[in-house]
Amino acid sequence: MDFQDVIKALGEKVSRLQESIQTEEATKMAFVMPFISALGYDVFNPMEVVPEYIADIGIKKGEKVDYCIFKDGAPTIIMECKHWKEKLDVHNSQLHRYFHVTSARFGILTNGIVYRFYTDLVEPNKMDDKPFWEFNITEVSEQAIFELKKYHKSQFSVENILSSATELKYAKEIKRIMLEEMANPTDVFVKHFARQIVSGAMTAIVLEQFTGLVKKSIHGLISEMISDRLKSALASEEDRNFVQSRVEEETTVQPVNAEAASKVTTTEMEKEAFYIIRSILRGKVDANRIHHRDTQSYFGILLDDNNRKPICRLNLEGAKKTITLFDEAKKESKHELQSLDDIFTHAEQLLNTALSYDLKTVSLN
């Protein structure tokens, strides 16, 4: 699977399963170990990942950090894990102690949902009190995936990560300060604008007047920017709809039953299956061409969002889960799935089906 799809699929899995995870150990097994694996490390190879890594502290022996990731035979990342329900703010001191007595350059504190990344930007060999970066795997953004990919085994570079860590740290602090200033502007912040607009003494009356004006202006600017983005998005959608209407011969329009559509809910498992299928196909097919449609009867995967180009259909509700495949003549074959990973066993058929539609288009032309 593509790295982006692996992370998004894991995020979907965490959202779906978290309420059933009752212990810290279960959090490690269900959430953290798959995360380490997603970064390209073999969690069952003690040369790459060591659970319960010994980090003796002075005369205190037997101290262990949950995981230590090795690269080229040297410890590079230590990880301290907590139950997913626990807040991380009260636990960084423990990771701080472990960081001091190991040669790892990076520390990660996580509850399987939020991941906080630490290093020693302030003082060498002493972990910073604040993380330079963090992300939530259930709400992962494209930018977060871009940053996270730097920790993948195939791309890992201490120098590259450290060079971006300082920028991430400062950017995080700048955002925090800006948010605080927008909510409650300080006198210094208000004076910065007032002095460029009015001359004369900056009296308490002038300062009070501009405090309200600055706060109101910031909120107005943000509203305008959001409005402009929405208008731009709506315009793009209208353009796409226009193009879609011009290719009616490539689509099949079916009447929509509003009452039936309102009863359809796409589950987290269906979304995860979609990410898996898209990752299988994207090596040969543009990912933007792969779409899903949910109905009361099945969850369908289509090429070009076209009912005439079905790639497969999934039935994931109930005890028996199945995938329906199509050959080049659109003849159906149904197969049982023990887990979503079984979809990979049908990768060749899925790819052949998707590619066959383009071949038919070429032959017609």
ZAKEVEX-719378 format. One record per residue (C-alpha): residue number from 1; residue in one letter; x negated, y, z negated. Coordinates in steps of 0.05 Angstrom, whole numbers, plus 5000, padded with zeros to 4 digits. Layout:
// residues N
<node pos="NUM" code="A" x="X" y="Y" z="Z"/>
...
This chain:
// residues 365
<node pos="1" code="M" x="5000" y="5000" z="5000"/>
<node pos="2" code="D" x="4980" y="5072" z="5011"/>
<node pos="3" code="F" x="4954" y="5104" z="4947"/>
<node pos="4" code="Q" x="5010" y="5156" z="4946"/>
<node pos="5" code="D" x="5063" y="5101" z="4953"/>
<node pos="6" code="V" x="5030" y="5059" z="4898"/>
<node pos="7" code="I" x="5032" y="5117" z="4849"/>
<node pos="8" code="K" x="5104" y="5136" z="4867"/>
<node pos="9" code="A" x="5127" y="5064" z="4862"/>
<node pos="10" code="L" x="5094" y="5059" z="4793"/>
<node pos="11" code="G" x="5129" y="5123" z="4772"/>
<node pos="12" code="E" x="5196" y="5093" z="4794"/>
<node pos="13" code="K" x="5180" y="5030" z="4755"/>
<node pos="14" code="V" x="5162" y="5068" z="4692"/>
<node pos="15" code="S" x="5227" y="5108" z="4696"/>
<node pos="16" code="R" x="5267" y="5044" z="4705"/>
<node pos="17" code="L" x="5235" y="5002" z="4651"/>
<node pos="18" code="Q" x="5215" y="5051" z="4596"/>
<node pos="19" code="E" x="5277" y="5041" z="4553"/>
<node pos="20" code="S" x="5263" y="4966" z="4550"/>
<node pos="21" code="I" x="5190" y="4975" z="4527"/>
<node pos="22" code="Q" x="5190" y="4969" z="4452"/>
<node pos="23" code="T" x="5117" y="4966" z="4431"/>
<node pos="24" code="E" x="5050" y="4999" z="4445"/>
<node pos="25" code="E" x="5022" y="4934" z="4471"/>
<node pos="26" code="A" x="5081" y="4927" z="4520"/>
<node pos="27" code="T" x="5067" y="4999" z="4542"/>
<node pos="28" code="K" x="4996" y="4979" z="4559"/>
<node pos="29" code="M" x="5016" y="4917" z="4597"/>
<node pos="30" code="A" x="5074" y="4946" z="4636"/>
<node pos="31" code="F" x="5050" y="5018" z="4649"/>
<node pos="32" code="V" x="4976" y="5029" z="4635"/>
<node pos="33" code="M" x="4945" y="4967" z="4665"/>
<node pos="34" code="P" x="4983" y="4977" z="4731"/>
<node pos="35" code="F" x="4958" y="5049" z="4731"/>
<node pos="36" code="I" x="4886" y="5027" z="4723"/>
<node pos="37" code="S" x="4897" y="4976" z="4778"/>
<node pos="38" code="A" x="4927" y="5031" z="4823"/>
<node pos="39" code="L" x="4860" y="5067" z="4816"/>
<node pos="40" code="G" x="4827" y="5008" z="4849"/>
<node pos="41" code="Y" x="4797" y="4973" z="4788"/>
<node pos="42" code="D" x="4805" y="4899" z="4774"/>
<node pos="43" code="V" x="4836" y="4897" z="4705"/>
<node pos="44" code="F" x="4816" y="4824" z="4698"/>
<node pos="45" code="N" x="4743" y="4836" z="4714"/>
<node pos="46" code="P" x="4703" y="4852" z="4650"/>
<node pos="47" code="M" x="4649" y="4884" z="4694"/>
<node pos="48" code="E" x="4700" y="4938" z="4713"/>
<node pos="49" code="V" x="4752" y="4943" z="4657"/>
<node pos="50" code="V" x="4738" y="4925" z="4584"/>
<node pos="51" code="P" x="4798" y="4924" z="4537"/>
<node pos="52" code="E" x="4785" y="4937" z="4463"/>
<node pos="53" code="Y" x="4717" y="4968" z="4479"/>
<node pos="54" code="I" x="4674" y="4973" z="4416"/>
<node pos="55" code="A" x="4656" y="5045" z="4399"/>
<node pos="56" code="D" x="4623" y="5042" z="4330"/>
<node pos="57" code="I" x="4622" y="5110" z="4295"/>
<node pos="58" code="G" x="4564" y="5119" z="4247"/>
<node pos="59" code="I" x="4571" y="5071" z="4189"/>
<node pos="60" code="K" x="4642" y="5055" z="4210"/>
<node pos="61" code="K" x="4638" y="4991" z="4251"/>
<node pos="62" code="G" x="4689" y="4955" z="4293"/>
<node pos="63" code="E" x="4722" y="5018" z="4322"/>
<node pos="64" code="K" x="4753" y="5001" z="4389"/>
<node pos="65" code="V" x="4780" y="5043" z="4446"/>
<node pos="66" code="D" x="4837" y="5012" z="4485"/>
<node pos="67" code="Y" x="4803" y="5010" z="4552"/>
<node pos="68" code="C" x="4735" y="5029" z="4581"/>
<node pos="69" code="I" x="4728" y="5032" z="4657"/>
<node pos="70" code="F" x="4658" y="5018" z="4685"/>
<node pos="71" code="K" x="4629" y="5043" z="4750"/>
<node pos="72" code="D" x="4562" y="5016" z="4775"/>
<node pos="73" code="G" x="4551" y="4981" z="4709"/>
<node pos="74" code="A" x="4560" y="5044" z="4666"/>
<node pos="75" code="P" x="4620" y="5066" z="4625"/>
<node pos="76" code="T" x="4653" y="5125" z="4660"/>
<node pos="77" code="I" x="4724" y="5132" z="4632"/>
<node pos="78" code="I" x="4752" y="5113" z="4564"/>
<node pos="79" code="M" x="4827" y="5108" z="4553"/>
<node pos="80" code="E" x="4867" y="5112" z="4489"/>
<node pos="81" code="C" x="4939" y="5088" z="4496"/>
<node pos="82" code="K" x="5001" y="5100" z="4454"/>
<node pos="83" code="H" x="5073" y="5076" z="4457"/>
<node pos="84" code="W" x="5112" y="5114" z="4510"/>
<node pos="85" code="K" x="5157" y="5146" z="4457"/>
<node pos="86" code="E" x="5099" y="5177" z="4420"/>
<node pos="87" code="K" x="5077" y="5250" z="4430"/>
<node pos="88" code="L" x="5004" y="5256" z="4448"/>
<node pos="89" code="D" x="4988" y="5321" z="4412"/>
<node pos="90" code="V" x="4970" y="5287" z="4346"/>
<node pos="91" code="H" x="4924" y="5234" z="4377"/>
<node pos="92" code="N" x="4869" y="5270" z="4414"/>
<node pos="93" code="S" x="4824" y="5270" z="4352"/>
<node pos="94" code="Q" x="4818" y="5194" z="4356"/>
<node pos="95" code="L" x="4796" y="5198" z="4429"/>
<node pos="96" code="H" x="4749" y="5255" z="4409"/>
<node pos="97" code="R" x="4711" y="5209" z="4361"/>
<node pos="98" code="Y" x="4705" y="5153" z="4413"/>
<node pos="99" code="F" x="4680" y="5201" z="4466"/>
<node pos="100" code="H" x="4624" y="5225" z="4421"/>
<node pos="101" code="V" x="4593" y="5155" z="4413"/>
<node pos="102" code="T" x="4600" y="5130" z="4485"/>
<node pos="103" code="S" x="4565" y="5152" z="4548"/>
<node pos="104" code="A" x="4631" y="5159" z="4586"/>
<node pos="105" code="R" x="4641" y="5227" z="4619"/>
<node pos="106" code="F" x="4716" y="5226" z="4619"/>
<node pos="107" code="G" x="4770" y="5209" z="4569"/>
<node pos="108" code="I" x="4844" y="5196" z="4582"/>
<node pos="109" code="L" x="4898" y="5198" z="4529"/>
<node pos="110" code="T" x="4964" y="5169" z="4552"/>
<node pos="111" code="N" x="5030" y="5140" z="4531"/>
<node pos="112" code="G" x="5040" y="5108" z="4599"/>
<node pos="113" code="I" x="5081" y="5168" z="4623"/>
<node pos="114" code="V" x="5038" y="5229" z="4609"/>
<node pos="115" code="Y" x="4964" y="5225" z="4625"/>
<node pos="116" code="R" x="4916" y="5276" z="4595"/>
<node pos="117" code="F" x="4845" y="5282" z="4622"/>
<node pos="118" code="Y" x="4787" y="5306" z="4579"/>
<node pos="119" code="T" x="4713" y="5319" z="4588"/>
<node pos="120" code="D" x="4657" y="5362" z="4557"/>
<node pos="121" code="L" x="4661" y="5429" z="4594"/>
<node pos="122" code="V" x="4651" y="5472" z="4532"/>
<node pos="123" code="E" x="4595" y="5434" z="4496"/>
<node pos="124" code="P" x="4554" y="5376" z="4525"/>
<node pos="125" code="N" x="4570" y="5307" z="4497"/>
<node pos="126" code="K" x="4628" y="5335" z="4456"/>
<node pos="127" code="M" x="4698" y="5325" z="4483"/>
<node pos="128" code="D" x="4737" y="5389" z="4493"/>
<node pos="129" code="D" x="4796" y="5401" z="4446"/>
<node pos="130" code="K" x="4843" y="5413" z="4505"/>
<node pos="131" code="P" x="4852" y="5370" z="4567"/>
<node pos="132" code="F" x="4830" y="5402" z="4632"/>
<node pos="133" code="W" x="4887" y="5368" z="4669"/>
<node pos="134" code="E" x="4950" y="5327" z="4657"/>
<node pos="135" code="F" x="5007" y="5298" z="4696"/>
<node pos="136" code="N" x="5072" y="5260" z="4686"/>
<node pos="137" code="I" x="5075" y="5197" z="4729"/>
<node pos="138" code="T" x="5151" y="5198" z="4732"/>
<node pos="139" code="E" x="5149" y="5268" z="4762"/>
<node pos="140" code="V" x="5086" y="5263" z="4802"/>
<node pos="141" code="S" x="5074" y="5317" z="4856"/>
<node pos="142" code="E" x="5034" y="5315" z="4920"/>
<node pos="143" code="Q" x="4982" y="5359" z="4887"/>
<node pos="144" code="A" x="4977" y="5312" z="4827"/>
<node pos="145" code="I" x="4966" y="5253" z="4874"/>
<node pos="146" code="F" x="4911" y="5292" z="4910"/>
<node pos="147" code="E" x="4875" y="5304" z="4843"/>
<node pos="148" code="L" x="4887" y="5233" z="4818"/>
<node pos="149" code="K" x="4856" y="5203" z="4880"/>
<node pos="150" code="K" x="4789" y="5231" z="4859"/>
<node pos="151" code="Y" x="4789" y="5178" z="4803"/>
<node pos="152" code="H" x="4800" y="5120" z="4851"/>
<node pos="153" code="K" x="4743" y="5070" z="4851"/>
<node pos="154" code="S" x="4730" y="5082" z="4925"/>
<node pos="155" code="Q" x="4723" y="5158" z="4916"/>
<node pos="156" code="F" x="4699" y="5166" z="4844"/>
<node pos="157" code="S" x="4644" y="5218" z="4836"/>
<node pos="158" code="V" x="4626" y="5249" z="4769"/>
<node pos="159" code="E" x="4599" y="5311" z="4804"/>
<node pos="160" code="N" x="4661" y="5322" z="4846"/>
<node pos="161" code="I" x="4709" y="5313" z="4788"/>
<node pos="162" code="L" x="4669" y="5359" z="4743"/>
<node pos="163" code="S" x="4667" y="5413" z="4796"/>
<node pos="164" code="S" x="4743" y="5413" z="4801"/>
<node pos="165" code="A" x="4754" y="5403" z="4725"/>
<node pos="166" code="T" x="4732" y="5474" z="4709"/>
<node pos="167" code="E" x="4778" y="5502" z="4762"/>
<node pos="168" code="L" x="4837" y="5460" z="4737"/>
<node pos="169" code="K" x="4824" y="5481" z="4665"/>
<node pos="170" code="Y" x="4822" y="5555" z="4681"/>
<node pos="171" code="A" x="4882" y="5551" z="4728"/>
<node pos="172" code="K" x="4921" y="5517" z="4673"/>
<node pos="173" code="E" x="4904" y="5572" z="4623"/>
<node pos="174" code="I" x="4920" y="5627" z="4674"/>
<node pos="175" code="K" x="4989" y="5596" z="4686"/>
<node pos="176" code="R" x="5001" y="5592" z="4611"/>
<node pos="177" code="I" x="4982" y="5666" z="4602"/>
<node pos="178" code="M" x="5025" y="5687" z="4661"/>
<node pos="179" code="L" x="5085" y="5650" z="4634"/>
<node pos="180" code="E" x="5076" y="5683" z="4566"/>
<node pos="181" code="E" x="5069" y="5751" z="4597"/>
<node pos="182" code="M" x="5132" y="5741" z="4639"/>
<node pos="183" code="A" x="5172" y="5721" z="4578"/>
<node pos="184" code="N" x="5144" y="5774" z="4531"/>
<node pos="185" code="P" x="5097" y="5825" z="4565"/>
<node pos="186" code="T" x="5040" y="5849" z="4521"/>
<node pos="187" code="D" x="5022" y="5923" z="4516"/>
<node pos="188" code="V" x="4958" y="5911" z="4556"/>
<node pos="189" code="F" x="4997" y="5877" z="4612"/>
<node pos="190" code="V" x="5049" y="5933" z="4614"/>
<node pos="191" code="K" x="4997" y="5988" z="4614"/>
<node pos="192" code="H" x="4962" y="5956" z="4674"/>
<node pos="193" code="F" x="5024" y="5973" z="4716"/>
<node pos="194" code="A" x="5045" y="6037" z="4681"/>
<node pos="195" code="R" x="4978" y="6071" z="4690"/>
<node pos="196" code="Q" x="4983" y="6060" z="4766"/>
<node pos="197" code="I" x="5051" y="6093" z="4769"/>
<node pos="198" code="V" x="5053" y="6150" z="4718"/>
<node pos="199" code="S" x="5001" y="6201" z="4697"/>
<node pos="200" code="G" x="4992" y="6231" z="4629"/>
<node pos="201" code="A" x="4990" y="6201" z="4560"/>
<node pos="202" code="M" x="5015" y="6130" z="4550"/>
<node pos="203" code="T" x="5063" y="6146" z="4493"/>
<node pos="204" code="A" x="5104" y="6095" z="4455"/>
<node pos="205" code="I" x="5167" y="6119" z="4492"/>
<node pos="206" code="V" x="5134" y="6108" z="4561"/>
<node pos="207" code="L" x="5107" y="6040" z="4539"/>
<node pos="208" code="E" x="5176" y="6018" z="4514"/>
<node pos="209" code="Q" x="5209" y="6041" z="4579"/>
<node pos="210" code="F" x="5158" y="6004" z="4623"/>
<node pos="211" code="T" x="5161" y="5940" z="4581"/>
<node pos="212" code="G" x="5233" y="5930" z="4602"/>
<node pos="213" code="L" x="5219" y="5951" z="4674"/>
<node pos="214" code="V" x="5160" y="5903" z="4681"/>
<node pos="215" code="K" x="5199" y="5844" z="4653"/>
<node pos="216" code="K" x="5259" y="5859" z="4698"/>
<node pos="217" code="S" x="5215" y="5869" z="4759"/>
<node pos="218" code="I" x="5179" y="5802" z="4749"/>
<node pos="219" code="H" x="5244" y="5764" z="4742"/>
<node pos="220" code="G" x="5272" y="5800" z="4803"/>
<node pos="221" code="L" x="5210" y="5783" z="4844"/>
<node pos="222" code="I" x="5214" y="5709" z="4825"/>
<node pos="223" code="S" x="5288" y="5707" z="4844"/>
<node pos="224" code="E" x="5273" y="5739" z="4912"/>
<node pos="225" code="M" x="5217" y="5689" z="4925"/>
<node pos="226" code="I" x="5263" y="5630" z="4907"/>
<node pos="227" code="S" x="5318" y="5659" z="4951"/>
<node pos="228" code="D" x="5270" y="5667" z="5010"/>
<node pos="229" code="R" x="5246" y="5595" z="5002"/>
<node pos="230" code="L" x="5317" y="5569" z="5001"/>
<node pos="231" code="K" x="5335" y="5609" z="5063"/>
<node pos="232" code="S" x="5274" y="5582" z="5098"/>
<node pos="233" code="A" x="5291" y="5510" z="5078"/>
<node pos="234" code="L" x="5363" y="5518" z="5101"/>
<node pos="235" code="A" x="5341" y="5547" z="5168"/>
<node pos="236" code="S" x="5294" y="5488" z="5178"/>
<node pos="237" code="E" x="5350" y="5440" z="5162"/>
<node pos="238" code="E" x="5395" y="5474" z="5213"/>
<node pos="239" code="D" x="5340" y="5467" z="5265"/>
<node pos="240" code="R" x="5334" y="5393" z="5250"/>
<node pos="241" code="N" x="5409" y="5383" z="5254"/>
<node pos="242" code="F" x="5410" y="5418" z="5322"/>
<node pos="243" code="V" x="5355" y="5373" z="5349"/>
<node pos="244" code="Q" x="5391" y="5312" z="5321"/>
<node pos="245" code="S" x="5455" y="5332" z="5357"/>
<node pos="246" code="R" x="5417" y="5335" z="5423"/>
<node pos="247" code="V" x="5397" y="5262" z="5421"/>
<node pos="248" code="E" x="5466" y="5230" z="5413"/>
<node pos="249" code="E" x="5446" y="5173" z="5459"/>
<node pos="250" code="E" x="5395" y="5151" z="5406"/>
<node pos="251" code="T" x="5443" y="5152" z="5347"/>
<node pos="252" code="T" x="5507" y="5119" z="5326"/>
<node pos="253" code="V" x="5554" y="5165" z="5288"/>
<node pos="254" code="Q" x="5599" y="5129" z="5240"/>
<node pos="255" code="P" x="5658" y="5159" z="5203"/>
<node pos="256" code="V" x="5644" y="5172" z="5130"/>
<node pos="257" code="N" x="5693" y="5152" z="5077"/>
<node pos="258" code="A" x="5684" y="5205" z="5023"/>
<node pos="259" code="E" x="5715" y="5162" z="4969"/>
<node pos="260" code="A" x="5670" y="5103" z="4985"/>
<node pos="261" code="A" x="5607" y="5147" z="4991"/>
<node pos="262" code="S" x="5620" y="5176" z="4922"/>
<node pos="263" code="K" x="5616" y="5106" z="4892"/>
<node pos="264" code="V" x="5546" y="5092" z="4921"/>
<node pos="265" code="T" x="5487" y="5103" z="4875"/>
<node pos="266" code="T" x="5416" y="5090" z="4898"/>
<node pos="267" code="T" x="5380" y="5053" z="4842"/>
<node pos="268" code="E" x="5308" y="5061" z="4820"/>
<node pos="269" code="M" x="5294" y="4990" z="4844"/>
<node pos="270" code="E" x="5320" y="5007" z="4914"/>
<node pos="271" code="K" x="5276" y="5069" z="4916"/>
<node pos="272" code="E" x="5216" y="5028" z="4896"/>
<node pos="273" code="A" x="5232" y="4977" z="4951"/>
<node pos="274" code="F" x="5236" y="5034" z="5001"/>
<node pos="275" code="Y" x="5166" y="5059" z="4981"/>
<node pos="276" code="I" x="5139" y="4988" z="4989"/>
<node pos="277" code="I" x="5168" y="4980" z="5059"/>
<node pos="278" code="R" x="5145" y="5049" z="5081"/>
<node pos="279" code="S" x="5074" y="5033" z="5057"/>
<node pos="280" code="I" x="5075" y="4968" z="5098"/>
<node pos="281" code="L" x="5097" y="5005" z="5161"/>
<node pos="282" code="R" x="5059" y="5070" z="5156"/>
<node pos="283" code="G" x="4995" y="5040" z="5183"/>
<node pos="284" code="K" x="5029" y="5034" z="5251"/>
<node pos="285" code="V" x="5091" y="5078" z="5244"/>
<node pos="286" code="D" x="5096" y="5151" z="5224"/>
<node pos="287" code="A" x="5123" y="5150" z="5152"/>
<node pos="288" code="N" x="5170" y="5208" z="5169"/>
<node pos="289" code="R" x="5208" y="5162" z="5217"/>
<node pos="290" code="I" x="5226" y="5112" z="5162"/>
<node pos="291" code="H" x="5292" y="5126" z="5127"/>
<node pos="292" code="H" x="5340" y="5091" z="5081"/>
<node pos="293" code="R" x="5416" y="5091" z="5077"/>
<node pos="294" code="D" x="5454" y="5065" z="5018"/>
<node pos="295" code="T" x="5523" y="5034" z="5026"/>
<node pos="296" code="Q" x="5570" y="4994" z="4981"/>
<node pos="297" code="S" x="5548" y="4930" z="5016"/>
<node pos="298" code="Y" x="5473" y="4938" z="5023"/>
<node pos="299" code="F" x="5412" y="4984" z="5021"/>
<node pos="300" code="G" x="5388" y="4993" z="5093"/>
<node pos="301" code="I" x="5320" y="5014" z="5120"/>
<node pos="302" code="L" x="5323" y="5046" z="5189"/>
<node pos="303" code="L" x="5275" y="5074" z="5241"/>
<node pos="304" code="D" x="5290" y="5146" z="5259"/>
<node pos="305" code="D" x="5351" y="5145" z="5213"/>
<node pos="306" code="N" x="5386" y="5108" z="5270"/>
<node pos="307" code="N" x="5437" y="5053" z="5258"/>
<node pos="308" code="R" x="5415" y="5022" z="5324"/>
<node pos="309" code="K" x="5345" y="5012" z="5296"/>
<node pos="310" code="P" x="5353" y="4971" z="5232"/>
<node pos="311" code="I" x="5288" y="4947" z="5202"/>
<node pos="312" code="C" x="5318" y="4908" z="5144"/>
<node pos="313" code="R" x="5374" y="4907" z="5093"/>
<node pos="314" code="L" x="5366" y="4895" z="5019"/>
<node pos="315" code="N" x="5414" y="4869" z="4966"/>
<node pos="316" code="L" x="5381" y="4882" z="4899"/>
<node pos="317" code="E" x="5441" y="4883" z="4852"/>
<node pos="318" code="G" x="5459" y="4822" z="4812"/>
<node pos="319" code="A" x="5417" y="4761" z="4795"/>
<node pos="320" code="K" x="5403" y="4739" z="4867"/>
<node pos="321" code="K" x="5364" y="4791" z="4907"/>
<node pos="322" code="T" x="5356" y="4784" z="4982"/>
<node pos="323" code="I" x="5325" y="4817" z="5043"/>
<node pos="324" code="T" x="5357" y="4811" z="5112"/>
<node pos="325" code="L" x="5307" y="4815" z="5170"/>
<node pos="326" code="F" x="5319" y="4826" z="5244"/>
<node pos="327" code="D" x="5282" y="4797" z="5303"/>
<node pos="328" code="E" x="5272" y="4832" z="5370"/>
<node pos="329" code="A" x="5342" y="4809" z="5391"/>
<node pos="330" code="K" x="5371" y="4836" z="5326"/>
<node pos="331" code="K" x="5386" y="4766" z="5302"/>
<node pos="332" code="E" x="5391" y="4766" z="5226"/>
<node pos="333" code="S" x="5355" y="4722" z="5176"/>
<node pos="334" code="K" x="5365" y="4727" z="5101"/>
<node pos="335" code="H" x="5311" y="4712" z="5050"/>
<node pos="336" code="E" x="5313" y="4710" z="4974"/>
<node pos="337" code="L" x="5268" y="4756" z="4933"/>
<node pos="338" code="Q" x="5242" y="4734" z="4865"/>
<node pos="339" code="S" x="5211" y="4803" z="4856"/>
<node pos="340" code="L" x="5199" y="4865" z="4898"/>
<node pos="341" code="D" x="5128" y="4841" z="4910"/>
<node pos="342" code="D" x="5158" y="4786" z="4954"/>
<node pos="343" code="I" x="5173" y="4840" z="5006"/>
<node pos="344" code="F" x="5099" y="4838" z="5024"/>
<node pos="345" code="T" x="5107" y="4766" z="5049"/>
<node pos="346" code="H" x="5152" y="4793" z="5104"/>
<node pos="347" code="A" x="5104" y="4850" z="5124"/>
<node pos="348" code="E" x="5090" y="4822" z="5194"/>
<node pos="349" code="Q" x="5163" y="4813" z="5211"/>
<node pos="350" code="L" x="5181" y="4883" z="5185"/>
<node pos="351" code="L" x="5125" y="4914" z="5227"/>
<node pos="352" code="N" x="5143" y="4875" z="5290"/>
<node pos="353" code="T" x="5216" y="4896" z="5284"/>
<node pos="354" code="A" x="5199" y="4970" z="5276"/>
<node pos="355" code="L" x="5150" y="4969" z="5334"/>
<node pos="356" code="S" x="5198" y="4932" z="5379"/>
<node pos="357" code="Y" x="5245" y="4993" z="5383"/>
<node pos="358" code="D" x="5190" y="5036" z="5412"/>
<node pos="359" code="L" x="5172" y="4981" z="5462"/>
<node pos="360" code="K" x="5245" y="4979" z="5485"/>
<node pos="361" code="T" x="5245" y="5054" z="5494"/>
<node pos="362" code="V" x="5182" y="5051" z="5537"/>
<node pos="363" code="S" x="5211" y="4995" z="5581"/>
<node pos="364" code="L" x="5275" y="5035" z="5592"/>
<node pos="365" code="N" x="5236" y="5095" z="5613"/>
